[in-house]
């Protein structure tokens, strides 16, 4: 009786081991098939293991997370490639347009003897404007390339923003006079100090005010304000012009993105100024935000680390 019982026990154990082996093999084969599908480009496939083996569940989970990361990286690469193509296309167009116009006017000056002195003077003035637009675009493009390559670092120091903001606005006096707008300047009673690079801050405010003068003059109000909140010194440039549609707000800092307003050739920008502003702000450890109610109020807010509290101590 002992030998048959032992034999049956061994047979049962072998049967269980064989069943375990077959199930494990099927699960491993499933992992292999899914891996081949993913390798062939089917990135929507995932490992679904109905198993009680913890190590296989852990393996499947890790593989799924790896595929998720790979898919996210691939999507990012595709987005960057699309952005690169769009940037090259836009840059090519923006370079070609003023250059073609410039060459056209220069050719007319060279070959048309019937032009009057007034016409020649007008053509020269237009050609100079086109050349300046081309130079501005190239300068901004190379400035952005330098910023993105980390070729420079800001010289962070204490800045008295209460003194700096009026200086910047005063530099735009001819521009505001030309469009017959008196800028609003709202400063707190006490000085506001921030940690940053004064040259960077001037470039930021110059770009934002230029942007407001380009797109916001139809509202007849442009302003600059200063406040402190949650450890940051906030500079705000605002206008009551045409504004930015909600669907464009998330893209205003993209390279060469000029939005709906760019369709009007009279106010077309380069699409690089706000991208440069964003880089300058971030290199100083600051924040930049934008809000807009089209036709009512558009605000660009730049926050730098405040030093006013530390000065009081």
Phi, psi and omega per residue, in radians:
X1 nan -0.562 -3.089
X2 -1.181 -0.721 -3.101
X3 -1.170 -0.821 3.093
X4 -1.048 -0.674 3.128
X5 -1.132 -0.735 3.117
X6 -1.116 -0.703 3.136
X7 -1.106 -0.766 3.135
X8 -1.124 -0.656 3.122
X9 -1.121 -0.795 3.123
X10 -1.096 -0.715 3.134
X11 -1.106 -0.704 3.124
X12 -1.150 -0.738 3.111
X13 -1.104 -0.732 3.113
X14 -1.094 -0.680 3.129
X15 -1.127 -0.754 3.120
X16 -1.136 -0.722 3.117
X17 -1.130 -0.688 3.121
X18 -1.132 -0.739 3.123
X19 -1.117 -0.735 3.107
X20 -1.073 -0.743 -3.128
X21 -1.121 -0.771 -3.126
X22 -1.103 -0.784 -3.139
X23 -1.112 -0.751 3.139
X24 -1.112 -0.689 3.139
X25 -1.122 -0.728 3.125
X26 -1.088 -0.708 3.141
X27 -1.159 -0.703 3.109
X28 -1.170 -0.681 3.083
X29 -1.107 -0.633 3.085
X30 -1.112 -0.721 3.083
X31 -1.082 -0.733 -3.136
X32 -1.112 -0.736 -3.137
X33 -1.132 -0.771 3.134
X34 -1.112 -0.680 3.112
X35 -1.086 -0.735 3.107
X36 -1.112 -0.709 3.124
X37 -1.095 -0.759 3.134
X38 -1.132 -0.712 3.137
X39 -1.120 -0.508 3.135
X40 -1.424 -0.012 3.065
X41 1.929 -0.006 3.141
X42 -1.493 1.339 -3.034
X43 -1.316 -0.079 3.070
X44 -1.465 -0.140 3.125
X45 -1.319 2.541 3.080
X46 -2.408 2.739 3.127
X47 -1.412 2.126 3.083
X48 -2.118 1.787 -3.050
X49 -1.921 2.057 3.079
X50 -1.711 1.404 -3.029
X51 -2.427 2.706 3.070
X52 -1.682 0.029 -3.127
X53 -1.463 1.965 -3.064
X54 -1.051 -0.666 -3.084
X55 -1.204 -0.547 3.073
X56 -1.268 -0.657 3.072
X57 -1.093 -0.754 3.105
X58 -1.102 -0.719 3.134
X59 -1.095 -0.802 3.127
X60 -1.080 -0.727 3.122
X61 -1.101 -0.761 3.133
X62 -1.140 -0.705 3.116
X63 -1.128 -0.701 3.102
X64 -1.097 -0.738 3.118
X65 -1.140 -0.632 3.104
X66 -1.133 -0.735 3.116
X67 -1.143 -0.701 3.101
X68 -1.029 -0.779 -3.141
X69 -1.130 -0.721 3.138
X70 -1.130 -0.731 -3.140
X71 -1.144 -0.711 3.114
X72 -1.107 -0.714 3.118
X73 -1.133 -0.694 3.124
X74 -1.133 -0.714 3.097
X75 -1.116 -0.666 3.106
X76 -1.124 -0.719 3.112
X77 -1.095 -0.747 3.120
X78 -1.105 -0.712 3.117
X79 -1.106 -0.765 3.125
X80 -1.132 -0.650 3.121
X81 -1.166 -0.732 3.084
X82 -1.093 -0.712 3.129
X83 -1.137 -0.693 3.124
X84 -1.091 -0.789 3.131
X85 -1.100 -0.740 3.138
X86 -1.145 -0.690 -3.139
X87 -1.114 -0.776 3.136
X88 -1.112 -0.727 3.134
X89 -1.111 -0.814 -3.134
X90 -1.151 -0.728 -3.134
X91 -1.135 -0.726 3.104
X92 -1.043 -0.748 3.130
X93 -1.154 -0.781 -3.081
X94 -1.206 -0.484 3.058
X95 -1.370 -0.697 -3.069
X96 -1.192 -0.677 -3.044
X97 -1.067 -0.975 3.128
X98 -1.194 -0.553 -3.131
X99 -1.171 -0.761 3.113
X100 -1.088 -0.768 3.128
X101 -1.113 -0.757 3.133
X102 -1.039 -0.818 -3.139
X103 -1.122 -0.618 3.121
X104 -1.101 -0.803 3.132
X105 -1.176 -0.684 3.124
X106 -1.144 -0.662 3.109
X107 -1.137 -0.709 3.107
X108 -1.095 -0.727 3.111
X109 -1.112 -0.592 -3.082
X110 -1.367 -0.596 -2.949
X111 -1.945 -0.256 -3.048
X112 -1.790 1.747 -3.116
X113 -1.325 -0.176 -3.091
X114 -1.447 -0.100 -3.119
X115 -1.162 2.387 3.077
X116 -1.382 2.950 3.115
X117 -1.084 -0.663 3.115
X118 -1.129 -0.730 3.130
X119 -1.156 -0.712 3.113
X120 -1.096 -0.730 3.115
X121 -1.114 -0.707 3.122
X122 -1.150 -0.737 3.136
X123 -1.116 -0.721 3.118
X124 -1.118 -0.698 3.124
X125 -1.125 -0.755 3.129
X126 -1.141 -0.740 3.130
X127 -1.078 -0.692 3.107
X128 -1.125 -0.703 3.110
X129 -1.103 -0.746 3.125
X130 -1.129 -0.704 3.103
X131 -1.125 -0.683 3.105
X132 -1.150 -0.690 3.100
X133 -1.088 -0.708 3.113
X134 -1.138 -0.750 3.120
X135 -1.106 -0.731 3.117
X136 -1.057 -0.779 3.136
X137 -1.073 -0.799 -3.134
X138 -1.130 -0.723 3.130
X139 -1.099 -0.757 3.134
X140 -1.172 -0.670 3.136
X141 -1.106 -0.790 -3.131
X142 -1.249 -0.560 3.063
X143 -1.123 -0.746 3.113
X144 -1.124 -0.739 3.119
X145 -1.062 -0.691 3.122
X146 -1.167 -0.724 3.130
X147 -1.139 -0.716 -3.104
X148 -1.254 -0.403 3.126
X149 -1.584 0.142 -3.136
X150 0.999 0.638 -3.112
X151 -1.374 -0.129 3.141
X152 -2.539 2.747 3.112
X153 -2.303 2.464 -3.138
X154 -1.224 2.633 3.045
X155 -1.670 1.651 -3.039
X156 -1.330 2.291 3.137
X157 -2.722 3.089 3.092
X158 -1.333 2.268 -3.137
X159 -2.136 2.328 3.023
X160 -1.546 1.687 -3.089
X161 -1.201 -0.478 3.129
X162 -1.106 -0.552 3.079
X163 -1.502 -0.596 -3.029
X164 -1.234 -0.714 -3.055
X165 -1.074 -0.806 3.104
X166 -1.064 -0.603 3.115
X167 -1.078 -0.751 -3.131
X168 -1.139 -0.796 -3.135
X169 -1.075 -0.697 -3.140
X170 -1.064 -0.590 3.116
X171 -1.143 -0.319 3.126
X172 -1.726 0.212 -3.104
X173 -0.948 -0.807 3.123
X174 -1.078 -0.633 -3.116
X175 -1.197 -0.763 3.119
X176 -1.187 -0.619 3.095
X177 -1.120 -0.705 -3.117
X178 -1.075 -0.678 -3.120
X179 -1.657 0.065 3.084
X180 1.010 0.862 3.080
X181 -2.196 2.325 3.028
X182 -1.684 1.992 -3.079
X183 -1.207 2.577 3.075
X184 -1.648 2.329 3.128
X185 -2.226 1.963 -3.068
X186 -1.966 1.867 -3.108
X187 -2.065 2.536 3.088
X188 -1.235 2.843 -3.111
X189 -1.170 -0.623 -3.111
X190 -1.729 2.594 3.140
X191 -1.047 2.514 3.094
X192 -1.997 2.163 -3.137
X193 -1.958 2.520 3.129
X194 -2.435 2.807 3.063
X195 -1.687 2.077 -3.129
X196 -3.066 -2.983 3.103
X197 -1.873 2.056 -3.059
X198 -1.024 -0.679 3.132
X199 -1.147 -0.689 3.099
X200 -1.108 -0.766 -3.108
X201 -1.102 -0.714 3.104
X202 -1.076 -0.740 3.134
X203 -1.138 -0.672 3.106
X204 -1.074 -0.888 -3.108
X205 -1.169 -0.635 3.089
X206 -1.062 -0.779 3.140
X207 -1.138 -0.743 -3.103
X208 -1.201 -0.698 3.100
X209 -1.194 -0.668 3.071
X210 -1.084 -0.678 3.114
X211 -1.128 -0.744 3.119
X212 -1.130 -0.682 3.121
X213 -1.218 -0.480 3.136
X214 -1.366 -0.711 -2.993
X215 -1.961 -0.239 -2.974
X216 -1.964 0.111 -3.050
X217 -1.247 -0.379 -3.115
X218 -1.170 -0.330 3.087
X219 -1.480 -0.174 3.070
X220 1.137 0.203 3.089
X221 -2.433 2.214 3.070
X222 -2.391 2.410 -3.091
X223 -2.578 2.918 3.118
X224 -2.410 2.277 -3.113
X225 -2.330 2.847 -3.098
X226 -2.406 2.339 3.116
X227 -2.676 2.911 3.073
X228 -2.110 2.424 -3.130
X229 -2.802 2.243 3.058
X230 0.917 0.794 3.066
X231 1.364 0.147 3.130
X232 -2.139 2.523 2.997
X233 -1.686 2.026 -3.034
X234 -1.777 2.167 2.990
X235 -1.825 2.255 -3.088
X236 -2.170 2.196 3.032
X237 -1.892 2.142 -3.044
X238 -2.331 2.784 3.046
X239 -2.642 2.923 3.125
X240 -1.996 0.609 -3.110
X241 -1.445 -2.676 -3.023
X242 -1.120 -0.433 3.082
X243 1.400 -3.066 -3.097
X244 -2.132 2.174 3.110
X245 -1.030 2.570 -3.102
X246 -0.940 -0.658 -3.084
X247 -1.243 -0.182 -3.123
X248 -1.814 -0.200 -3.045
X249 -1.009 -0.678 -3.088
X250 -1.290 -0.122 -3.054
X251 -2.036 0.012 -3.028
X252 -1.115 -0.392 -3.140
X253 -1.677 0.046 3.096
X254 -1.232 2.601 3.117
X255 -1.096 2.311 3.063
X256 1.062 0.367 3.071
X257 -1.632 2.029 -3.073
X258 -1.930 -0.133 3.009
X259 1.223 -2.954 -3.056
X260 -1.094 -0.624 -3.075
X261 -1.098 -0.417 -3.093
X262 -1.177 -0.262 3.125
X263 -1.207 -0.349 3.060
X264 -1.552 1.921 -3.045
X265 -1.079 -0.415 -3.105
X266 -1.223 -0.381 -3.093
X267 -2.204 0.394 -3.103
X268 -1.176 2.306 3.077
X269 -1.830 -3.121 -3.127
X270 -1.466 -0.381 -3.087
X271 1.401 0.187 -3.135
X272 -1.971 -0.381 -3.038
X273 -1.015 -0.830 -3.105
X274 -1.246 -0.535 3.060
X275 -1.130 -0.738 3.091
X276 -1.097 -0.752 3.109
X277 -0.987 -0.815 -3.117
X278 -1.050 -0.758 3.119
X279 -1.127 -0.746 -3.134
X280 -1.103 -0.689 3.124
X281 -1.155 -0.842 -3.068
X282 -1.163 -0.570 3.115
X283 -1.170 -0.338 3.087
X284 -1.681 0.125 -3.122
X285 1.301 0.434 -3.106
X286 -1.777 -3.037 3.130
X287 -2.250 2.596 3.055
X288 -2.331 2.370 -3.118
X289 -2.346 2.742 3.090
X290 -2.425 2.431 3.050
X291 -2.413 2.615 -3.093
X292 -2.724 2.301 2.910
X293 -2.002 1.753 -3.036
X294 -0.861 2.258 -3.139
X295 1.461 -0.132 -3.120
X296 -2.035 -1.092 -3.084
X297 -2.813 2.276 3.045
X298 -2.100 2.265 -3.052
X299 -2.261 2.216 2.950
X300 -1.837 2.095 -3.075
X301 -1.974 2.223 3.123
X302 -2.066 2.128 -3.138
X303 -1.974 2.225 3.064
X304 -2.069 2.661 3.137
X305 -0.959 2.180 -3.097
X306 -1.399 2.479 3.076
X307 -2.028 0.092 -3.073
X308 -1.109 -0.684 -3.119
X309 -1.141 -0.765 -3.107
X310 -1.140 -0.490 3.125
X311 -1.250 -0.447 -3.120
X312 -1.377 -0.325 -3.046
X313 -1.468 nan nan
